Amino acid sequence: MADKWIQKAIKKPGALKKELGVPEDEKIPAAKLNAVISDLSKKAKEGELSKKELKTLHRANLAKTLKSFKEFTEEENLPQTKE
């Protein structure tokens, strides 16, 4: 049931990169992602977010979450050494 939630969550691939001005063939730098989340979160607390900014915040949070999944799975897939 929940095995394909990532595919369902990503409605428009590349939309966040386009909004942030990152070329399609490059990864979004973690610093840029954290800065966008920080700025938009502050605005959200003040209640001044537009609909577009809210969508960007959601996309940035999802991107940050997915980045941590990839790092975790890469560590998991390391070859096992015999002891």
C-alpha atoms as one frame of an Amber mdcrd trajectory, in Angstrom:
protein
   0.000   0.000   0.000   2.701   2.481   0.964   5.435   0.980  -1.203   5.110
   3.568  -4.003   4.472   6.717  -1.968   7.566   8.473  -3.304   6.458   8.114
  -6.926   3.003   9.394  -5.995   4.449  12.329  -4.012   6.507  13.656  -6.919
   3.920  15.156  -9.259   6.232  17.401 -11.299   9.835  16.163 -11.416  12.333
  19.010 -11.794   9.944  21.738 -10.637  11.983  22.555  -7.515  15.224  22.771
  -9.509  13.537  25.139 -11.943  12.252  27.358  -9.112  15.677  27.451  -7.446
  17.551  28.051 -10.707  19.592  24.846 -10.516  20.493  23.231 -13.869  18.707
  19.942 -14.540  21.931  17.938 -14.747  23.152  19.057 -11.285  22.013  18.174
  -7.767  20.502  20.828  -5.512  23.189  21.861  -3.001  22.255  21.064   0.596
  23.091  24.619   1.678  20.677  26.080  -0.877  17.972  23.619   0.140  18.416
  24.437   3.836  18.377  28.186   3.118  15.105  27.945   1.176  13.491  25.852
   3.916  14.689  28.257   6.596  13.467  31.379   4.793  10.078  29.939   3.902
   9.572  28.447   7.368  10.137  31.858   8.947   7.629  33.372   6.546   5.140
  30.595   7.322   5.344  31.298  11.052   4.471  34.928  10.330   1.571  33.786
   8.138   2.840  35.537   5.013   3.256  32.585   2.621   1.663  32.639  -0.793
   0.293  29.456  -2.328   3.335  29.149  -4.602   5.763  29.611  -1.695   3.928
  26.969   0.327   4.258  24.493  -2.543   7.974  25.330  -2.802   8.373  24.717
   0.938   6.666  21.328   0.631   8.854  20.386  -2.339  12.023  21.477  -0.512
  11.104  19.471   2.586  10.407  16.402   0.457  13.728  16.851  -1.371  15.565
  17.059   1.949  13.811  13.918   3.175  14.595  12.001  -0.001  18.229  13.106
   0.179  18.536  11.500   3.610  16.962   8.275   2.289  19.559   8.049  -0.463
  22.448   8.561   1.961  21.041   5.879   4.248  20.535   3.328   1.459  24.032
   3.927   0.065  25.472   3.072   3.489  23.264  -0.016   3.649  24.443  -1.334
   0.274  28.145  -1.388   1.112  29.749  -4.754   0.362  30.065  -7.010   3.378
  33.562  -8.072   4.383  34.293 -11.558   5.656  35.567 -11.767   9.169
